[in-house]
Amino acid sequence: MAGEARSEEAGLVFHPMDQFIVKPFFGDGAVSWYTITNSTVWMALAVLAVFALLVLGTSKRAVIPTRMQSVAELAYGFIYKMVEDICGKDGVKYFPYIMTLFMFIVFANFLGLLPTAFTPTAHIAVTAVMAFAVFFGVTILGFVKNGPSFLGLFWVNSAPLALRPVLALIELISYFVRPVSHSIRLAGNMMAGHAVIKVFAGFAAITAIAPFSVLAITAMYGLEMLVSFIQAYVFAILTCVYLKDALHPHH
């Protein structure tokens, strides 16, 4: 107990996971379904940022684009080409949904890097909703587009006949694991990076290692900026892959 007290006085006690606690944005108290929380506010800010870039930033389109218009057009072309390359022409009609997912995740990730901000994509509850929406959406679409032949996705015709039932079971299990891995990958990466930054920030209180701690924080912050974009890209590209399976289960 004496050791803990001395550590607290020295400022060495820190809790890296406290930054992920969902709590009321106004005041204190219990969190209910109608409570405006820090997670709610930062998700709303991410939506507003997407609206500002894609709607307000392109409202006065010009031959010589502004910076916001250039960024919006770059994001549009980047995701459109990805959807077209992976899903083919049939998948282009679903481009708005994938574009919305990508932009929301990108802005939620980057806004979470601001001081005192909250990162909603570090919560499995948020990423799971998006992942299961993709899972149920592509599954329903697969049956609507292909009927019972969609089940051919799990039957490996190129394998020996004796192995096909085993492979079908493996494919079926891996299919139902998709939303789990889809959501955990994003939430885990965002949570881990932010926690490491908080740990290094805690060591900055020690004078002897403060310079090294600041360098580590700077390096991790730069890495997190890269991870924030990459994880949004990975989420979007996996969505495209799953959509391709729904549209072309026999390919």
TORKOL-4160 file (C-alpha; in steps of 0.2 Angstrom, whole numbers, padded with zeros to 4 digits, m for minus):
251
<pt num="1" X="0000" Y="0000" Z="0000"/>
<pt num="2" X="0014" Y="0012" Z="0004"/>
<pt num="3" X="0022" Y="0008" Z="m0012"/>
<pt num="4" X="0006" Y="0012" Z="m0022"/>
<pt num="5" X="0004" Y="0028" Z="m0012"/>
<pt num="6" X="0022" Y="0033" Z="m0017"/>
<pt num="7" X="0019" Y="0029" Z="m0035"/>
<pt num="8" X="0003" Y="0039" Z="m0035"/>
<pt num="9" X="0012" Y="0054" Z="m0028"/>
<pt num="10" X="0026" Y="0052" Z="m0041"/>
<pt num="11" X="0013" Y="0052" Z="m0055"/>
<pt num="12" X="0018" Y="0035" Z="m0060"/>
<pt num="13" X="0000" Y="0026" Z="m0059"/>
<pt num="14" X="m0009" Y="0027" Z="m0075"/>
<pt num="15" X="m0023" Y="0017" Z="m0083"/>
<pt num="16" X="m0021" Y="0015" Z="m0102"/>
<pt num="17" X="m0038" Y="0007" Z="m0104"/>
<pt num="18" X="m0048" Y="0021" Z="m0095"/>
<pt num="19" X="m0048" Y="0031" Z="m0112"/>
<pt num="20" X="m0060" Y="0018" Z="m0119"/>
<pt num="21" X="m0073" Y="0019" Z="m0105"/>
<pt num="22" X="m0090" Y="0024" Z="m0112"/>
<pt num="23" X="m0098" Y="0037" Z="m0101"/>
<pt num="24" X="m0111" Y="0051" Z="m0102"/>
<pt num="25" X="m0105" Y="0066" Z="m0111"/>
<pt num="26" X="m0115" Y="0078" Z="m0100"/>
<pt num="27" X="m0113" Y="0075" Z="m0082"/>
<pt num="28" X="m0111" Y="0059" Z="m0073"/>
<pt num="29" X="m0122" Y="0044" Z="m0069"/>
<pt num="30" X="m0127" Y="0028" Z="m0077"/>
<pt num="31" X="m0127" Y="0025" Z="m0096"/>
<pt num="32" X="m0144" Y="0021" Z="m0103"/>
<pt num="33" X="m0150" Y="0018" Z="m0121"/>
<pt num="34" X="m0155" Y="0036" Z="m0123"/>
<pt num="35" X="m0139" Y="0044" Z="m0115"/>
<pt num="36" X="m0128" Y="0055" Z="m0125"/>
<pt num="37" X="m0111" Y="0047" Z="m0122"/>
<pt num="38" X="m0093" Y="0051" Z="m0127"/>
<pt num="39" X="m0095" Y="0038" Z="m0140"/>
<pt num="40" X="m0111" Y="0045" Z="m0147"/>
<pt num="41" X="m0103" Y="0062" Z="m0149"/>
<pt num="42" X="m0087" Y="0057" Z="m0158"/>
<pt num="43" X="m0097" Y="0045" Z="m0170"/>
<pt num="44" X="m0108" Y="0060" Z="m0174"/>
<pt num="45" X="m0093" Y="0071" Z="m0177"/>
<pt num="46" X="m0086" Y="0058" Z="m0189"/>
<pt num="47" X="m0102" Y="0058" Z="m0198"/>
<pt num="48" X="m0102" Y="0077" Z="m0199"/>
<pt num="49" X="m0084" Y="0077" Z="m0205"/>
<pt num="50" X="m0089" Y="0065" Z="m0219"/>
<pt num="51" X="m0103" Y="0076" Z="m0224"/>
<pt num="52" X="m0092" Y="0091" Z="m0224"/>
<pt num="53" X="m0079" Y="0083" Z="m0235"/>
<pt num="54" X="m0091" Y="0074" Z="m0248"/>
<pt num="55" X="m0106" Y="0086" Z="m0248"/>
<pt num="56" X="m0100" Y="0104" Z="m0243"/>
<pt num="57" X="m0082" Y="0101" Z="m0250"/>
<pt num="58" X="m0090" Y="0097" Z="m0267"/>
<pt num="59" X="m0105" Y="0108" Z="m0268"/>
<pt num="60" X="m0096" Y="0121" Z="m0278"/>
<pt num="61" X="m0087" Y="0110" Z="m0291"/>
<pt num="62" X="m0075" Y="0118" Z="m0302"/>
<pt num="63" X="m0063" Y="0113" Z="m0316"/>
<pt num="64" X="m0049" Y="0118" Z="m0305"/>
<pt num="65" X="m0054" Y="0110" Z="m0289"/>
<pt num="66" X="m0051" Y="0116" Z="m0271"/>
<pt num="67" X="m0041" Y="0106" Z="m0259"/>
<pt num="68" X="m0057" Y="0099" Z="m0251"/>
<pt num="69" X="m0064" Y="0094" Z="m0268"/>
<pt num="70" X="m0047" Y="0086" Z="m0273"/>
<pt num="71" X="m0047" Y="0075" Z="m0257"/>
<pt num="72" X="m0065" Y="0071" Z="m0260"/>
<pt num="73" X="m0062" Y="0066" Z="m0278"/>
<pt num="74" X="m0047" Y="0056" Z="m0273"/>
<pt num="75" X="m0056" Y="0046" Z="m0260"/>
<pt num="76" X="m0071" Y="0043" Z="m0272"/>
<pt num="77" X="m0059" Y="0037" Z="m0286"/>
<pt num="78" X="m0049" Y="0026" Z="m0274"/>
<pt num="79" X="m0064" Y="0017" Z="m0267"/>
<pt num="80" X="m0073" Y="0016" Z="m0284"/>
<pt num="81" X="m0058" Y="0008" Z="m0292"/>
<pt num="82" X="m0056" Y="m0004" Z="m0278"/>
<pt num="83" X="m0074" Y="m0010" Z="m0279"/>
<pt num="84" X="m0074" Y="m0011" Z="m0298"/>
<pt num="85" X="m0058" Y="m0021" Z="m0298"/>
<pt num="86" X="m0063" Y="m0034" Z="m0284"/>
<pt num="87" X="m0082" Y="m0035" Z="m0287"/>
<pt num="88" X="m0083" Y="m0031" Z="m0306"/>
<pt num="89" X="m0096" Y="m0021" Z="m0314"/>
<pt num="90" X="m0110" Y="m0030" Z="m0305"/>
<pt num="91" X="m0103" Y="m0023" Z="m0288"/>
<pt num="92" X="m0102" Y="m0005" Z="m0293"/>
<pt num="93" X="m0120" Y="m0002" Z="m0288"/>
<pt num="94" X="m0115" Y="m0006" Z="m0270"/>
<pt num="95" X="m0101" Y="0007" Z="m0270"/>
<pt num="96" X="m0111" Y="0020" Z="m0260"/>
<pt num="97" X="m0112" Y="0008" Z="m0245"/>
<pt num="98" X="m0094" Y="0003" Z="m0246"/>
<pt num="99" X="m0089" Y="0021" Z="m0248"/>
<pt num="100" X="m0099" Y="0026" Z="m0233"/>
<pt num="101" X="m0091" Y="0013" Z="m0222"/>
<pt num="102" X="m0073" Y="0018" Z="m0227"/>
<pt num="103" X="m0076" Y="0036" Z="m0225"/>
<pt num="104" X="m0084" Y="0034" Z="m0208"/>
<pt num="105" X="m0070" Y="0022" Z="m0201"/>
<pt num="106" X="m0057" Y="0034" Z="m0208"/>
<pt num="107" X="m0064" Y="0049" Z="m0199"/>
<pt num="108" X="m0068" Y="0040" Z="m0183"/>
<pt num="109" X="m0050" Y="0033" Z="m0183"/>
<pt num="110" X="m0042" Y="0050" Z="m0186"/>
<pt num="111" X="m0053" Y="0060" Z="m0175"/>
<pt num="112" X="m0049" Y="0048" Z="m0161"/>
<pt num="113" X="m0030" Y="0053" Z="m0162"/>
<pt num="114" X="m0035" Y="0071" Z="m0156"/>
<pt num="115" X="m0030" Y="0075" Z="m0138"/>
<pt num="116" X="m0044" Y="0071" Z="m0126"/>
<pt num="117" X="m0054" Y="0063" Z="m0140"/>
<pt num="118" X="m0063" Y="0046" Z="m0140"/>
<pt num="119" X="m0061" Y="0032" Z="m0153"/>
<pt num="120" X="m0077" Y="0023" Z="m0156"/>
<pt num="121" X="m0069" Y="0011" Z="m0168"/>
<pt num="122" X="m0059" Y="0004" Z="m0153"/>
<pt num="123" X="m0075" Y="m0003" Z="m0146"/>
<pt num="124" X="m0080" Y="m0020" Z="m0152"/>
<pt num="125" X="m0099" Y="m0015" Z="m0150"/>
<pt num="126" X="m0096" Y="m0002" Z="m0164"/>
<pt num="127" X="m0086" Y="m0012" Z="m0176"/>
<pt num="128" X="m0097" Y="m0028" Z="m0173"/>
<pt num="129" X="m0112" Y="m0018" Z="m0179"/>
<pt num="130" X="m0104" Y="m0014" Z="m0195"/>
<pt num="131" X="m0096" Y="m0031" Z="m0198"/>
<pt num="132" X="m0113" Y="m0040" Z="m0195"/>
<pt num="133" X="m0122" Y="m0028" Z="m0206"/>
<pt num="134" X="m0110" Y="m0033" Z="m0220"/>
<pt num="135" X="m0111" Y="m0051" Z="m0216"/>
<pt num="136" X="m0130" Y="m0052" Z="m0216"/>
<pt num="137" X="m0131" Y="m0040" Z="m0231"/>
<pt num="138" X="m0120" Y="m0050" Z="m0242"/>
<pt num="139" X="m0128" Y="m0067" Z="m0236"/>
<pt num="140" X="m0145" Y="m0061" Z="m0240"/>
<pt num="141" X="m0139" Y="m0054" Z="m0257"/>
<pt num="142" X="m0131" Y="m0070" Z="m0261"/>
<pt num="143" X="m0147" Y="m0080" Z="m0259"/>
<pt num="144" X="m0157" Y="m0067" Z="m0268"/>
<pt num="145" X="m0145" Y="m0066" Z="m0283"/>
<pt num="146" X="m0141" Y="m0085" Z="m0284"/>
<pt num="147" X="m0154" Y="m0094" Z="m0275"/>
<pt num="148" X="m0149" Y="m0111" Z="m0267"/>
<pt num="149" X="m0134" Y="m0111" Z="m0279"/>
<pt num="150" X="m0126" Y="m0099" Z="m0267"/>
<pt num="151" X="m0122" Y="m0114" Z="m0256"/>
<pt num="152" X="m0110" Y="m0119" Z="m0270"/>
<pt num="153" X="m0098" Y="m0106" Z="m0262"/>
<pt num="154" X="m0094" Y="m0120" Z="m0249"/>
<pt num="155" X="m0092" Y="m0134" Z="m0261"/>
<pt num="156" X="m0075" Y="m0135" Z="m0267"/>
<pt num="157" X="m0077" Y="m0144" Z="m0284"/>
<pt num="158" X="m0058" Y="m0144" Z="m0288"/>
<pt num="159" X="m0054" Y="m0155" Z="m0273"/>
<pt num="160" X="m0055" Y="m0174" Z="m0272"/>
<pt num="161" X="m0073" Y="m0180" Z="m0269"/>
<pt num="162" X="m0068" Y="m0188" Z="m0253"/>
<pt num="163" X="m0062" Y="m0172" Z="m0246"/>
<pt num="164" X="m0076" Y="m0161" Z="m0252"/>
<pt num="165" X="m0088" Y="m0163" Z="m0237"/>
<pt num="166" X="m0073" Y="m0160" Z="m0225"/>
<pt num="167" X="m0068" Y="m0144" Z="m0234"/>
<pt num="168" X="m0087" Y="m0139" Z="m0235"/>
<pt num="169" X="m0088" Y="m0140" Z="m0216"/>
<pt num="170" X="m0071" Y="m0129" Z="m0215"/>
<pt num="171" X="m0078" Y="m0117" Z="m0227"/>
<pt num="172" X="m0094" Y="m0115" Z="m0218"/>
<pt num="173" X="m0086" Y="m0112" Z="m0201"/>
<pt num="174" X="m0074" Y="m0099" Z="m0209"/>
<pt num="175" X="m0089" Y="m0091" Z="m0217"/>
<pt num="176" X="m0098" Y="m0088" Z="m0200"/>
<pt num="177" X="m0082" Y="m0083" Z="m0192"/>
<pt num="178" X="m0080" Y="m0068" Z="m0204"/>
<pt num="179" X="m0090" Y="m0055" Z="m0194"/>
<pt num="180" X="m0080" Y="m0059" Z="m0179"/>
<pt num="181" X="m0063" Y="m0057" Z="m0187"/>
<pt num="182" X="m0069" Y="m0042" Z="m0197"/>
<pt num="183" X="m0074" Y="m0033" Z="m0181"/>
<pt num="184" X="m0060" Y="m0038" Z="m0170"/>
<pt num="185" X="m0047" Y="m0034" Z="m0182"/>
<pt num="186" X="m0052" Y="m0016" Z="m0183"/>
<pt num="187" X="m0056" Y="m0014" Z="m0164"/>
<pt num="188" X="m0041" Y="m0023" Z="m0158"/>
<pt num="189" X="m0028" Y="m0013" Z="m0169"/>
<pt num="190" X="m0036" Y="0004" Z="m0164"/>
<pt num="191" X="m0037" Y="m0001" Z="m0145"/>
<pt num="192" X="m0019" Y="m0008" Z="m0145"/>
<pt num="193" X="m0011" Y="0008" Z="m0153"/>
<pt num="194" X="m0020" Y="0020" Z="m0142"/>
<pt num="195" X="m0016" Y="0010" Z="m0126"/>
<pt num="196" X="0003" Y="0009" Z="m0131"/>
<pt num="197" X="0003" Y="0028" Z="m0133"/>
<pt num="198" X="m0005" Y="0031" Z="m0116"/>
<pt num="199" X="0008" Y="0019" Z="m0108"/>
<pt num="200" X="0022" Y="0030" Z="m0116"/>
<pt num="201" X="0014" Y="0046" Z="m0110"/>
<pt num="202" X="0013" Y="0039" Z="m0092"/>
<pt num="203" X="0032" Y="0036" Z="m0092"/>
<pt num="204" X="0034" Y="0054" Z="m0098"/>
<pt num="205" X="0032" Y="0059" Z="m0080"/>
<pt num="206" X="0049" Y="0052" Z="m0076"/>
<pt num="207" X="0062" Y="0065" Z="m0079"/>
<pt num="208" X="0076" Y="0053" Z="m0083"/>
<pt num="209" X="0067" Y="0044" Z="m0097"/>
<pt num="210" X="0055" Y="0058" Z="m0102"/>
<pt num="211" X="0065" Y="0062" Z="m0119"/>
<pt num="212" X="0064" Y="0044" Z="m0124"/>
<pt num="213" X="0046" Y="0043" Z="m0120"/>
<pt num="214" X="0042" Y="0059" Z="m0130"/>
<pt num="215" X="0051" Y="0051" Z="m0145"/>
<pt num="216" X="0042" Y="0035" Z="m0143"/>
<pt num="217" X="0025" Y="0044" Z="m0142"/>
<pt num="218" X="0029" Y="0053" Z="m0158"/>
<pt num="219" X="0034" Y="0037" Z="m0167"/>
<pt num="220" X="0018" Y="0028" Z="m0161"/>
<pt num="221" X="0008" Y="0043" Z="m0166"/>
<pt num="222" X="0015" Y="0043" Z="m0183"/>
<pt num="223" X="0012" Y="0024" Z="m0184"/>
<pt num="224" X="m0006" Y="0026" Z="m0178"/>
<pt num="225" X="m0010" Y="0038" Z="m0192"/>
<pt num="226" X="m0004" Y="0025" Z="m0204"/>
<pt num="227" X="m0014" Y="0011" Z="m0195"/>
<pt num="228" X="m0030" Y="0022" Z="m0195"/>
<pt num="229" X="m0030" Y="0023" Z="m0214"/>
<pt num="230" X="m0024" Y="0005" Z="m0216"/>
<pt num="231" X="m0038" Y="m0002" Z="m0205"/>
<pt num="232" X="m0051" Y="0007" Z="m0214"/>
<pt num="233" X="m0045" Y="0001" Z="m0231"/>
<pt num="234" X="m0044" Y="m0017" Z="m0224"/>
<pt num="235" X="m0062" Y="m0016" Z="m0218"/>
<pt num="236" X="m0067" Y="m0009" Z="m0235"/>
<pt num="237" X="m0058" Y="m0022" Z="m0245"/>
<pt num="238" X="m0064" Y="m0037" Z="m0235"/>
<pt num="239" X="m0081" Y="m0030" Z="m0238"/>
<pt num="240" X="m0078" Y="m0030" Z="m0256"/>
<pt num="241" X="m0071" Y="m0048" Z="m0256"/>
<pt num="242" X="m0087" Y="m0054" Z="m0246"/>
<pt num="243" X="m0098" Y="m0045" Z="m0259"/>
<pt num="244" X="m0089" Y="m0053" Z="m0273"/>
<pt num="245" X="m0093" Y="m0070" Z="m0265"/>
<pt num="246" X="m0111" Y="m0066" Z="m0264"/>
<pt num="247" X="m0112" Y="m0060" Z="m0282"/>
<pt num="248" X="m0101" Y="m0073" Z="m0290"/>
<pt num="249" X="m0101" Y="m0088" Z="m0278"/>
<pt num="250" X="m0094" Y="m0100" Z="m0291"/>
<pt num="251" X="m0078" Y="m0090" Z="m0296"/>
